[in-house]
Amino acid sequence: MRIITHDGAFHADEVMAIAMLRELLGELPVRRTRRITEAEYRDRSVWIVDVGLRHDPERLCFDHHQDPSLEASCRLVADHLLDMGLLQPSVHRELAGAIDAISDIDRHGYRGQTGFPFNSFIRMLDGVENGFEEAVRSCRLLFRSAVRSAGLEEASRRIWEEGEAVSERVRGCSRFPAHWKRYVDRAILIYPDGRQWKTVTSDSDALPLVSTGSETFMHNDRFFALFPSRETAVDSALRAVESVG
């Protein structure tokens, strides 16, 4: 198997697609060109990504430029890998935010976009020696991060369910449940952090932490704080809940 993508400047959408393919299918060689033969279009061992003006997943062709209704190539490839059973649904969900942001910028530019410009970061590597492979490696790290996050889901849910409901909006856990904000609307989490106890709020605007004077540290945005004991952490969390009603 091998991959064909366009030459010239590279972009985050095809680089992310290629990163996923290499993570799931092995170190597939990549040829960068805009000249594709009919034999290559028909060859079921050739993935054609972001080039060729054809979107035909059955023939492994994933170009979106001819149809404005199509998402960018990273989304097309991710969805096809999911359909093939090669990409786990949990990993697909974890990747969704990054892939959708890459696709939106690739298709529409940076309108309404804020935060770290991942697409621009990938484009910057275009001017670096061996930049294409460096860009693919960066996207592979992003993919591995999604795999790791997906792998924490089961443990996170178990830690959360085994925790203690201190009150309706305060929960104490034995350790950090990585995905806890998915289980609550507005709440404060308490868990041991080394020799101290950490409190974290799910929403520092709607439910900011409050200082009681017993904390050893509190972030100025009031989204997390450290306390010398569980009792002082619980006291602060309950006061925070009481302060917002």
DAWO-V116034 format. One record per residue. N is the residue number from 1. PSI is psi in whole degrees, 0 to 359 (NA if undefined). OMEGA is omega in whole degrees, -180 to 180 (NA if undefined). Layout:
n=N psi=PSI omega=OMEGA
n=N psi=PSI omega=OMEGA
This chain:
n=1 psi=152 omega=178
n=2 psi=172 omega=-177
n=3 psi=141 omega=170
n=4 psi=131 omega=172
n=5 psi=175 omega=-174
n=6 psi=156 omega=174
n=7 psi=190 omega=-176
n=8 psi=201 omega=180
n=9 psi=137 omega=178
n=10 psi=161 omega=-174
n=11 psi=165 omega=-174
n=12 psi=332 omega=-174
n=13 psi=311 omega=180
n=14 psi=329 omega=179
n=15 psi=317 omega=178
n=16 psi=320 omega=178
n=17 psi=315 omega=-179
n=18 psi=322 omega=178
n=19 psi=316 omega=179
n=20 psi=317 omega=-180
n=21 psi=317 omega=180
n=22 psi=324 omega=179
n=23 psi=325 omega=-174
n=24 psi=336 omega=-174
n=25 psi=356 omega=-179
n=26 psi=183 omega=-173
n=27 psi=70 omega=-179
n=28 psi=134 omega=176
n=29 psi=151 omega=-179
n=30 psi=130 omega=171
n=31 psi=126 omega=-178
n=32 psi=112 omega=-176
n=33 psi=163 omega=172
n=34 psi=4 omega=180
n=35 psi=106 omega=-177
n=36 psi=131 omega=-178
n=37 psi=160 omega=176
n=38 psi=326 omega=178
n=39 psi=322 omega=179
n=40 psi=323 omega=176
n=41 psi=324 omega=-176
n=42 psi=343 omega=-175
n=43 psi=116 omega=-177
n=44 psi=2 omega=176
n=45 psi=4 omega=-178
n=46 psi=120 omega=173
n=47 psi=121 omega=-180
n=48 psi=113 omega=-167
n=49 psi=121 omega=172
n=50 psi=25 omega=-180
n=51 psi=158 omega=173
n=52 psi=350 omega=177
n=53 psi=34 omega=176
n=54 psi=136 omega=170
n=55 psi=103 omega=-177
n=56 psi=83 omega=-175
n=57 psi=326 omega=-180
n=58 psi=330 omega=177
n=59 psi=14 omega=177
n=60 psi=38 omega=176
n=61 psi=124 omega=-174
n=62 psi=76 omega=175
n=63 psi=138 omega=-177
n=64 psi=354 omega=-169
n=65 psi=340 omega=-179
n=66 psi=353 omega=-175
n=67 psi=109 omega=-177
n=68 psi=346 omega=179
n=69 psi=347 omega=-178
n=70 psi=144 omega=172
n=71 psi=169 omega=-180
n=72 psi=169 omega=-170
n=73 psi=329 omega=180
n=74 psi=320 omega=177
n=75 psi=319 omega=-180
n=76 psi=316 omega=-179
n=77 psi=318 omega=180
n=78 psi=316 omega=-179
n=79 psi=323 omega=179
n=80 psi=321 omega=176
n=81 psi=324 omega=175
n=82 psi=314 omega=180
n=83 psi=327 omega=179
n=84 psi=348 omega=-177
n=85 psi=11 omega=-180
n=86 psi=332 omega=179
n=87 psi=121 omega=-179
n=88 psi=142 omega=179
n=89 psi=322 omega=-179
n=90 psi=322 omega=178
n=91 psi=321 omega=177
n=92 psi=317 omega=179
n=93 psi=318 omega=-180
n=94 psi=327 omega=-179
n=95 psi=344 omega=-169
n=96 psi=314 omega=-177
n=97 psi=312 omega=-179
n=98 psi=316 omega=-178
n=99 psi=319 omega=179
n=100 psi=321 omega=178
n=101 psi=316 omega=178
n=102 psi=315 omega=-179
n=103 psi=315 omega=-179
n=104 psi=316 omega=-180
n=105 psi=319 omega=-180
n=106 psi=324 omega=-175
n=107 psi=328 omega=-171
n=108 psi=357 omega=-174
n=109 psi=196 omega=-171
n=110 psi=17 omega=-178
n=111 psi=130 omega=179
n=112 psi=5 omega=-177
n=113 psi=134 omega=175
n=114 psi=172 omega=179
n=115 psi=190 omega=-176
n=116 psi=122 omega=-177
n=117 psi=83 omega=-177
n=118 psi=321 omega=179
n=119 psi=318 omega=180
n=120 psi=325 omega=177
n=121 psi=315 omega=179
n=122 psi=318 omega=179
n=123 psi=325 omega=179
n=124 psi=326 omega=180
n=125 psi=348 omega=177
n=126 psi=333 omega=-180
n=127 psi=8 omega=-179
n=128 psi=145 omega=177
n=129 psi=131 omega=-177
n=130 psi=34 omega=-173
n=131 psi=325 omega=-179
n=132 psi=312 omega=180
n=133 psi=326 omega=176
n=134 psi=321 omega=179
n=135 psi=317 omega=178
n=136 psi=318 omega=179
n=137 psi=321 omega=179
n=138 psi=317 omega=179
n=139 psi=330 omega=176
n=140 psi=324 omega=176
n=141 psi=321 omega=176
n=142 psi=318 omega=178
n=143 psi=315 omega=-179
n=144 psi=326 omega=176
n=145 psi=320 omega=178
n=146 psi=320 omega=178
n=147 psi=315 omega=-180
n=148 psi=315 omega=-180
n=149 psi=318 omega=178
n=150 psi=323 omega=-180
n=151 psi=340 omega=180
n=152 psi=351 omega=-173
n=153 psi=311 omega=-177
n=154 psi=314 omega=180
n=155 psi=321 omega=-180
n=156 psi=313 omega=179
n=157 psi=319 omega=-179
n=158 psi=315 omega=179
n=159 psi=318 omega=-179
n=160 psi=313 omega=-176
n=161 psi=332 omega=178
n=162 psi=353 omega=-180
n=163 psi=173 omega=-178
n=164 psi=130 omega=175
n=165 psi=96 omega=179
n=166 psi=320 omega=173
n=167 psi=185 omega=-178
n=168 psi=328 omega=-177
n=169 psi=10 omega=179
n=170 psi=128 omega=-179
n=171 psi=135 omega=176
n=172 psi=133 omega=-180
n=173 psi=159 omega=-179
n=174 psi=335 omega=176
n=175 psi=179 omega=-171
n=176 psi=119 omega=174
n=177 psi=106 omega=-166
n=178 psi=326 omega=-174
n=179 psi=26 omega=-170
n=180 psi=329 omega=-178
n=181 psi=346 omega=176
n=182 psi=345 omega=-174
n=183 psi=354 omega=-172
n=184 psi=164 omega=171
n=185 psi=284 omega=174
n=186 psi=121 omega=-178
n=187 psi=165 omega=177
n=188 psi=132 omega=180
n=189 psi=139 omega=175
n=190 psi=133 omega=178
n=191 psi=156 omega=-180
n=192 psi=139 omega=180
n=193 psi=90 omega=-173
n=194 psi=233 omega=179
n=195 psi=0 omega=-179
n=196 psi=179 omega=176
n=197 psi=136 omega=-176
n=198 psi=138 omega=172
n=199 psi=137 omega=180
n=200 psi=133 omega=176
n=201 psi=146 omega=179
n=202 psi=342 omega=-177
n=203 psi=101 omega=-176
n=204 psi=346 omega=175
n=205 psi=312 omega=-177
n=206 psi=332 omega=-177
n=207 psi=71 omega=-179
n=208 psi=148 omega=174
n=209 psi=157 omega=179
n=210 psi=147 omega=178
n=211 psi=133 omega=175
n=212 psi=357 omega=-177
n=213 psi=350 omega=-179
n=214 psi=349 omega=-178
n=215 psi=149 omega=174
n=216 psi=340 omega=174
n=217 psi=143 omega=172
n=218 psi=128 omega=179
n=219 psi=143 omega=-176
n=220 psi=344 omega=175
n=221 psi=1 omega=175
n=222 psi=33 omega=178
n=223 psi=341 omega=171
n=224 psi=157 omega=180
n=225 psi=161 omega=179
n=226 psi=142 omega=-178
n=227 psi=154 omega=-178
n=228 psi=343 omega=-178
n=229 psi=163 omega=177
n=230 psi=322 omega=-178
n=231 psi=317 omega=-179
n=232 psi=327 omega=177
n=233 psi=316 omega=179
n=234 psi=317 omega=-180
n=235 psi=315 omega=180
n=236 psi=318 omega=-179
n=237 psi=316 omega=-179
n=238 psi=323 omega=176
n=239 psi=324 omega=178
n=240 psi=316 omega=179
n=241 psi=316 omega=-179
n=242 psi=325 omega=-176
n=243 psi=336 omega=-179
n=244 psi=355 omega=176
n=245 psi=NA omega=NA
